[in-house]
């Protein structure tokens, strides 16, 4: 089992979190930091993957939402408060150097995260992300970027938010007529993102054989002040 860090950030604007990912990725790449996971929420934002098509967006003019083009794989998706966003910044040379395996491992981590809540999540052949079945309801999305075997971006798990933007504002993940759900909707009670975070971290530790500690405050301050000395360009991008 390898040591790793976790950083619980709370509500963070998308651009700020993206810049932090690149800074952390540069540090992981030069072995100044071990593997790290960022856990956070975003204010309302629609992110566009590299395969997003113009017809996917039907956002009302008065909608209070940011729109950001990203370097991750896949199509459009929505982030908002009440959704657990997980950005693993991993050196995949330690985890098999296999992009498909990495995606499968993220899926497995999500399935294990939901199990303690009594939710039996699954993959569905031909569809992206993680689902609950009968009828199929999407509860989590995956979109990653890999450069020199350093991963950025990750997954978004719907904990307790209105899923309407997934269908009203965009054709989420390019899937027509998909249904979306949340942990809270499935359980019939409010669920805080903080209630889910320990299960998410435990699942990542099990699947990737990592032992997580909180990132020391002084190390976080150094990260915030340091410019990312490497700017990733697109090499491998996958969306689930």
C-alpha positions in Angstrom: 0.0 0.0 0.0 1.4 3.4 -1.0 1.0 6.7 0.9 -1.2 9.3 -0.7 -2.8 12.7 0.2 -6.3 13.9 0.1 -7.4 17.5 0.0 -11.0 18.4 1.0 -11.7 21.7 -0.6 -15.4 22.4 -0.2 -17.0 24.7 -2.9 -14.4 25.7 -5.5 -15.0 27.6 -8.8 -14.2 25.3 -11.8 -11.3 27.3 -13.1 -9.6 27.5 -9.8 -9.9 23.7 -9.3 -8.6 23.1 -12.8 -5.5 25.3 -12.2 -4.9 23.4 -8.9 -5.1 20.1 -10.7 -2.4 21.2 -13.1 -0.2 22.4 -10.3 -0.6 19.2 -8.4 -0.1 17.1 -11.5 3.2 18.9 -12.2 4.3 18.1 -8.6 3.3 14.5 -8.8 5.0 14.1 -12.2 8.4 15.3 -10.7 7.8 13.2 -7.6 7.5 16.2 -5.3 4.2 14.8 -4.2 2.7 11.3 -4.0 -0.7 10.5 -5.6 -3.3 12.9 -4.4 -7.1 13.1 -4.5 -9.0 16.4 -4.6 -12.6 16.2 -3.2 -14.8 19.2 -3.8 -18.0 20.7 -5.1 -18.4 23.3 -7.9 -20.8 26.2 -8.2 -23.2 25.7 -11.2 -21.1 25.0 -14.3 -21.5 23.2 -17.6 -18.2 21.7 -18.8 -17.6 20.8 -22.4 -15.4 17.8 -23.2 -13.4 17.6 -26.4 -16.2 15.7 -28.2 -19.0 18.1 -27.3 -21.3 19.0 -30.2 -23.1 22.3 -30.6 -26.5 20.6 -30.5 -25.9 19.4 -26.9 -26.4 22.8 -25.4 -29.8 24.3 -24.8 -29.1 26.5 -21.8 -31.7 29.2 -21.1 -30.3 32.8 -21.6 -31.2 33.6 -18.0 -29.6 30.5 -16.4 -27.0 31.4 -13.8 -24.4 28.9 -14.9 -20.8 29.1 -16.1 -19.8 27.4 -19.3 -16.2 26.1 -19.6 -14.4 24.2 -22.4 -12.0 21.6 -20.9 -9.3 19.2 -21.9 -11.1 16.1 -20.6 -12.6 13.5 -22.8 -16.2 13.1 -23.7 -19.1 15.5 -24.1 -21.0 18.0 -21.9 -21.9 17.5 -18.3 -23.2 19.6 -15.4 -21.7 20.3 -12.0 -23.3 22.0 -9.1 -23.5 22.1 -5.3 -24.6 18.8 -3.8 -22.5 16.8 -6.2 -19.3 15.2 -5.0 -16.5 15.9 -7.5 -13.4 13.7 -7.2 -10.2 14.6 -9.0 -7.5 11.8 -8.6 -4.1 13.1 -9.5 -2.3 9.8 -9.9 0.9 8.7 -11.5 -0.4 5.8 -13.5 3.0 4.2 -13.9 2.2 3.0 -10.4 -1.2 1.7 -11.4 -0.7 -0.3 -14.5 -0.1 2.3 -17.3 -3.5 1.2 -18.8 -6.1 3.9 -19.5 -9.0 1.4 -19.8 -8.0 -0.2 -16.5 -7.9 3.2 -14.8 -11.4 3.9 -16.0 -12.6 0.5 -14.9 -11.0 1.1 -11.5 -12.7 4.5 -11.1 -16.0 2.8 -12.0 -15.3 0.1 -9.3 -14.5 2.8 -6.8 -17.9 4.5 -7.5 -19.8 1.2 -7.2 -18.1 0.6 -3.8 -18.8 4.2 -2.7 -22.5 3.7 -3.2 -22.8 0.2 -1.6 -22.8 1.5 2.0 -25.9 3.4 1.2 -27.7 0.2 0.1 -27.4 1.3 -3.6 -26.4 -1.4 -6.1 -24.7 0.6 -8.8 -23.5 -1.0 -12.1 -22.0 -0.4 -15.5 -24.4 -0.7 -18.4 -23.0 -2.0 -21.7 -23.1 0.7 -24.4 -23.8 3.5 -21.9 -21.3 5.7 -20.1 -20.9 6.3 -16.4 -22.3 4.5 -13.4 -26.0 3.6 -13.2 -28.8 2.3 -11.1 -31.1 0.0 -12.9 -34.9 -0.8 -13.4 -35.2 1.7 -15.0 -31.7 2.8 -15.9 -30.8 6.0 -14.0 -27.4 7.7 -14.2 -25.9 8.6 -10.9 -22.2 9.4 -11.7 -20.1 10.5 -14.7 -16.4 9.9 -15.4 -14.2 12.1 -17.6 -10.4 12.0 -17.5 -7.3 13.5 -19.0 -3.9 11.8 -19.0 -0.6 13.4 -19.9 2.7 11.6 -19.4 0.7 9.0 -17.3 -0.4 11.7 -14.9 -4.2 11.7 -14.5 -6.4 14.8 -14.0 -10.2 15.3 -13.9 -12.1 12.3 -12.6 -15.7 11.7 -11.6 -18.8 13.5 -10.4 -21.3 11.7 -8.2 -24.8 13.1 -7.7 -25.4 13.3 -4.0 -28.2 15.8 -3.3 -29.0 18.3 -6.1 -31.7 19.0 -8.6 -30.8 16.8 -11.6 -33.0 18.9 -14.0 -30.0 20.7 -15.6 -28.7 17.4 -17.0 -31.8 17.2 -19.2 -33.2 20.7 -19.4 -29.9 22.6 -20.1 -27.8 20.0 -22.0 -27.9 16.6 -23.6 -25.7 15.3 -20.8 -22.8 13.0 -22.0 -24.5 13.0 -25.4 -27.1 10.6 -24.3 -30.6 11.4 -25.4 -33.5 10.7 -23.1 -31.3 9.6 -20.2 -32.7 9.7 -16.7 -30.5 11.1 -13.9 -30.8 10.5 -10.2 -29.1 11.3 -6.9 -28.3 9.4 -3.7 -30.8 11.6 -1.8 -33.6 10.9 -4.3 -32.9 7.1 -4.1 -32.9 7.1 -0.3 -35.8 9.6 0.1 -33.9 11.8 2.6 -31.3 14.7 2.5 -27.7 13.6 2.1 -24.7 15.8 2.7 -21.7 15.6 0.4 -19.6 15.3 3.6 -21.5 12.1 4.5 -20.4 10.5 1.2 -16.7 11.7 1.2 -15.4 9.1 3.7 -16.9 6.3 1.7 -15.5 7.7 -1.6 -12.0 7.9 -0.1 -12.2 4.4 1.4 -13.2 3.0 -1.9 -10.4 4.7 -3.8 -7.9 3.4 -1.2 -9.2 -0.1 -1.6 -9.2 -0.1 -5.4 -5.9 1.7 -5.9 -4.1 0.3 -2.8 -3.5 3.7 -1.3 -3.4 4.9 2.3 -4.6 8.5 2.5 -3.6 11.3 4.8 -4.8 14.9 4.8 -2.4 17.2 2.9 -0.5 19.3 5.4 -1.5 23.0 5.5 1.9 24.2 4.7 2.1 22.0 1.6 -1.3 23.3 0.4 0.0 26.9 0.8 3.0 26.1 -1.3 0.8 24.6 -4.0 -1.4 27.7 -4.1 1.5 30.0 -4.5 3.5 27.9 -7.0 2.7 28.2 -10.7 2.1 25.0 -12.6 5.4 24.6 -14.4 3.9 22.2 -16.9 0.8 22.8 -18.9 -0.7 19.5 -20.1 -1.7 19.2 -23.7 -4.2 16.6 -24.8 -2.8 13.1 -25.1 -5.4 10.7 -23.7 -8.9 11.7 -22.8 -11.8 9.4 -21.9 -15.3 10.1 -20.7 -17.6 7.5 -19.1 
